[in-house]
Amino acid sequence: MWHLRVILLKLTTNKSLINVSGPGSVSGLLSSRSNCRCSSSVDASHTGTKPRYMSSEAKRLRSENMTVKKIGTHNGTFHCDEVLACFFLRQLPDYKDAEIIRSRDPAQLAQCDVVVDVGGEFDPKRHRYDHHQRTFSETFHSLCPEKPWVTKLSSAGLVYLHFGRQLLAQLTQLKEDDRQLEVLYDKLYENFVEEVDAVDNGISQCDGEARYTVSSTLSARVSYLNPRWNSKSQDTEEGFRKAMKMVGEEFLDRLDYYQSSWLPARVVVEDAVKERHQVDPSGEVVLFSQGGCPWKEHLFALEKELQVETPIKFVLYPDQNGQWRVQCVPAGLNTFQNRLSLLEEWRGIRDEALSELSGIKGCIFVHAAGFIGGNKTQEGALEMARRTLQAAAQSPANGSS
């Protein structure tokens, strides 16, 4: 996490140097950096030491031996996909000091080491990543059949697909073949990059007319950084720089969340799923020793990954008062329907009345909707789950509601 936070700090505080090398192109040192170990220059006047100058011969040899990489993209109005693609590339060691050439001139683009979102070519062997040609219809699934996403790729998705594992290994210090890195790779495409692909390719999020307008997406905010139609200056260089800084900060922040919070939660849920038969022989109850862990998304994914045959029905965990909750597993992520609700006759009953009705000591409540209940002890919460499972086995009609 220290490595990632240094990158975030540099994105926030460093000033970008923009050198316009000709009509429609920009080159220079943008603020994002791929390696926090890169030392920044120090003004000798602030250190008390005399500046050291390189001899003219050494300078000549150095300039001859150093070839600056070039990333090409189109000039003019910029969009989120090529801005994000450029940011991704600039995090890699091979491109961390690359010039970004913004031009539609084929001669200039031909001199670039990698070209994104312009040029009418998709050729990974030559590092050409455009998606505008009529013949292009690639998706993550078409290029990687083991992946499920079928949204047409933009330059951001193309660069992420081909460089994403290397990118994440550089930013997280995980190995490229680490299982956790692969989980992050999938998650960041699904919850960050795919949206950019869809917006740039004009793919609606839903069929029919949307109920309301969302104008604050990352793609929308990038578009607002372009010059207004009636602005005196139509120069896009400063806006492109700001956009690259913004998308970089947001990607790194999202990566930091997934690595430092979301991924540890997945580990907790996975351990609980694997140990569920120790909680109850049915295997339909999992237990978390600490409350507050976001579990639903991970539970559904891990059931598939671990090939859990009997769906898990209940989750037990302590609340902030040291008491215990028994919560029903929903039928899906976006539904209030449960796989199995707590007994109907318990719903809306509290405390001693609930304990007398259920025959279980320490009962605190069962919600009127039947999706959650409470007990003073772990054993009591587990017994509430077990009684519900037993009743469902005897009368399947008690099922989800």
Secondary structure, DSSP 8 states (H G I E B T S, - for coil): -HHHHHHHHHHHH---EEEEEETTEEEEE-S--S-TTS-----GGGTTS------HHHHHHHHHH----EEEE--SS--HHHHHHHHHHHTSGGGTT-EEEE---HHHHHT-SEEES-SS-EEGGGTEE---STT---BHHHHSTTS---SB--HHHHHHHHHHHHHHHHHH---TT-HHHHHHHHHHIIIIIHHHHHHHTT--SSSS--SS----SHHHHHHTTS--TT-S----HHHHHHHHHHHHHHHHHHHHHIIIIIHHHHHHHHHHHHTHHHH-TTS-EEE-SSTT---HHHHHHHHHHTT-SS---EEEEE-TTS-EEEEE-BSSTT-S-BSS---GGGTT-BHHHHHHHHT-TTEEEE-TTSSEEEESSHHHHHHHHHHHHHHHHH-GGG---
